[in-house]
Amino acid sequence: MIHSFDNLGAIPSPKDKRDFTTKRLVKYVAAAGIVPESYSTDLSDVPVLYQGKQPACVGHAIAGAMMDTDNGAYSYDYAPRFIYALSKNMDGLPLVEGTPARVAFKVGQKIGVCDNVQFPNDINLEKFVYNNSTLIPANAYGIAKDRKIKSYVLVSDKSFDGLKRAIYENGVVILG
């Protein structure tokens, strides 16, 4: 069976000439080599970041990925609401639930992410409160500045094998 992960329900980001695709990236970064036929990992300690009724899947995905890439042990508790609220402030779509992944990645790259303690992920809040970035305390930005995404690329081959290769080469792939 051939799998394709082209449409998973997230708000699509418009194409941008500044986007790097995995095909373009190969020119600049050496490939990881041959992808093994199979490999496995222990996922028993991976946290589940529950979004409840909030349309903040991209904030949850990026916070989870940042926890993984920070040390690989999931010992941090990053704030998906921080990423989502700032994304909603920047995306120009205040009445639309969700946000384009590119906007959330830019928040992760330019601002970073704070701990859940500074801006709790209370999924029972009303959406207009959950999304309100003016409620973020000033100290959250200071903590976030040390936790930024270095780079991100668009995965151009969304076949099952293409995604396996991207995961193998980059460690983390976020689908939306």
C-alpha positions as CSV (number, residue, x, y, z in Angstrom):
1,M,0.0,0.0,0.0
2,I,1.4,3.4,-1.0
3,H,1.0,6.1,1.7
4,S,1.0,9.9,1.1
5,F,0.8,12.4,3.9
6,D,-0.1,15.5,1.8
7,N,-3.2,16.6,3.7
8,L,-3.6,16.1,7.4
9,G,-5.9,19.0,8.2
10,A,-3.5,21.8,9.2
11,I,-3.8,25.2,7.6
12,P,-1.4,25.1,4.7
13,S,1.4,27.6,4.5
14,P,1.6,29.4,1.1
15,K,4.7,28.3,-0.9
16,D,7.6,30.7,-0.5
17,K,10.8,30.9,-2.5
18,R,12.8,31.0,0.7
19,D,11.6,27.6,1.7
20,F,14.2,24.9,1.6
21,T,13.0,21.5,0.5
22,T,14.7,18.3,1.3
23,K,15.7,18.0,-2.4
24,R,17.5,21.4,-2.2
25,L,19.0,20.7,1.2
26,V,20.9,17.7,-0.1
27,K,23.1,20.1,-2.1
28,Y,24.3,21.8,1.2
29,V,24.3,18.9,3.7
30,A,25.8,15.5,3.2
31,A,23.1,12.7,3.2
32,A,23.0,10.4,6.2
33,G,23.8,7.5,4.0
34,I,21.7,4.4,3.3
35,V,18.5,4.2,5.3
36,P,18.5,0.9,7.1
37,E,15.6,-1.5,6.1
38,S,14.3,-1.3,9.7
39,Y,15.3,0.2,13.0
40,S,13.4,0.7,16.2
41,T,13.5,2.9,19.3
42,D,11.9,2.8,22.7
43,L,9.1,5.3,22.8
44,S,7.7,4.4,26.2
45,D,8.8,7.6,27.8
46,V,7.6,10.0,25.1
47,P,5.1,12.4,26.6
48,V,1.7,13.0,25.0
49,L,0.9,16.7,24.9
50,Y,-2.9,16.8,24.9
51,Q,-4.6,19.7,23.1
52,G,-8.2,19.0,24.1
53,K,-10.6,21.4,22.5
54,Q,-7.8,23.9,21.4
55,P,-6.9,24.0,17.7
56,A,-3.2,24.2,18.7
57,C,-1.8,21.0,17.2
58,V,1.1,22.8,15.6
59,G,2.1,24.4,18.9
60,H,2.0,21.0,20.6
61,A,3.9,19.3,17.8
62,I,6.7,21.9,17.8
63,A,7.0,21.9,21.6
64,G,7.2,18.1,21.7
65,A,9.8,18.1,18.9
66,M,11.8,20.7,20.7
67,M,11.8,18.6,23.9
68,D,13.1,15.7,21.9
69,T,15.8,17.5,20.1
70,D,16.9,19.4,23.3
71,N,18.3,16.3,25.0
72,G,16.5,13.2,23.7
73,A,15.3,12.3,27.1
74,Y,12.0,14.3,27.3
75,S,12.9,15.7,30.7
76,Y,11.6,19.2,29.9
77,D,8.0,20.4,29.9
78,Y,7.8,23.1,27.2
79,A,4.7,25.3,26.6
80,P,2.8,24.6,23.4
81,R,0.4,27.4,24.3
82,F,3.4,29.9,24.2
83,I,4.2,28.9,20.6
84,Y,0.5,28.8,19.5
85,A,-0.5,32.2,21.1
86,L,2.5,33.9,19.5
87,S,1.7,32.3,16.2
88,K,-1.9,33.4,16.3
89,N,-0.7,37.0,17.1
90,M,1.5,36.9,14.0
91,D,-0.5,34.8,11.4
92,G,-3.0,37.5,10.4
93,L,-5.9,34.9,10.8
94,P,-7.4,35.9,14.1
95,L,-10.8,34.4,13.4
96,V,-9.5,31.1,12.0
97,E,-8.8,28.2,14.2
98,G,-5.3,26.8,13.8
99,T,-2.2,28.5,12.3
100,P,0.1,27.7,9.4
101,A,3.1,25.5,10.5
102,R,5.5,28.0,8.9
103,V,4.4,30.7,11.4
104,A,4.8,28.4,14.4
105,F,8.3,27.3,13.2
106,K,9.3,31.0,12.8
107,V,8.2,31.5,16.5
108,G,10.3,28.6,17.5
109,Q,13.2,29.9,15.5
110,K,13.1,33.6,16.3
111,I,11.6,33.6,19.9
112,G,11.9,30.0,21.2
113,V,9.8,28.3,23.8
114,C,9.4,28.7,27.5
115,D,8.5,26.1,30.2
116,N,4.9,25.2,30.8
117,V,5.3,26.7,34.3
118,Q,5.7,30.3,32.8
119,F,2.7,30.0,30.4
120,P,0.6,26.9,31.4
121,N,-1.1,24.9,28.7
122,D,-4.5,25.1,30.3
123,I,-6.6,23.5,27.5
124,N,-9.9,24.3,29.4
125,L,-9.5,28.0,28.8
126,E,-11.7,29.8,26.3
127,K,-10.0,30.0,22.9
128,F,-9.7,33.8,23.0
129,V,-7.9,33.5,26.4
130,Y,-5.8,30.5,25.3
131,N,-4.7,32.4,22.1
132,N,-3.9,35.7,23.9
133,S,-0.2,36.4,23.7
134,T,-0.5,39.6,25.8
135,L,-1.0,37.3,28.8
136,I,2.5,35.8,28.4
137,P,4.7,37.0,31.3
138,A,7.9,38.9,30.5
139,N,10.1,36.3,32.1
140,A,8.8,33.6,29.7
141,Y,10.6,35.4,26.8
142,G,13.9,35.4,28.7
143,I,13.7,31.6,29.2
144,A,12.5,31.0,25.6
145,K,15.5,32.9,24.0
146,D,17.8,30.0,25.0
147,R,15.5,27.4,23.3
148,K,15.3,28.1,19.6
149,I,14.9,26.0,16.5
150,K,18.1,26.3,14.5
151,S,16.5,25.6,11.2
152,Y,13.6,23.8,9.5
153,V,12.9,22.6,6.0
154,L,9.9,21.5,4.0
155,V,9.9,17.7,3.4
156,S,9.3,17.4,-0.4
157,D,9.0,13.6,-0.6
158,K,5.9,12.8,1.5
159,S,5.8,9.2,0.5
160,F,6.2,6.7,3.4
161,D,9.8,6.0,2.3
162,G,10.5,9.7,1.9
163,L,9.3,10.4,5.4
164,K,11.4,7.5,6.8
165,R,14.5,8.9,5.1
166,A,13.7,12.4,6.5
167,I,13.3,11.1,10.0
168,Y,16.5,9.0,9.7
169,E,18.5,12.0,8.4
170,N,17.0,14.7,10.7
171,G,15.8,12.9,13.7
172,V,12.4,14.8,13.9
173,V,9.7,15.3,11.3
174,I,6.5,17.2,12.1
175,L,3.4,16.4,10.0
176,G,0.4,18.7,9.9
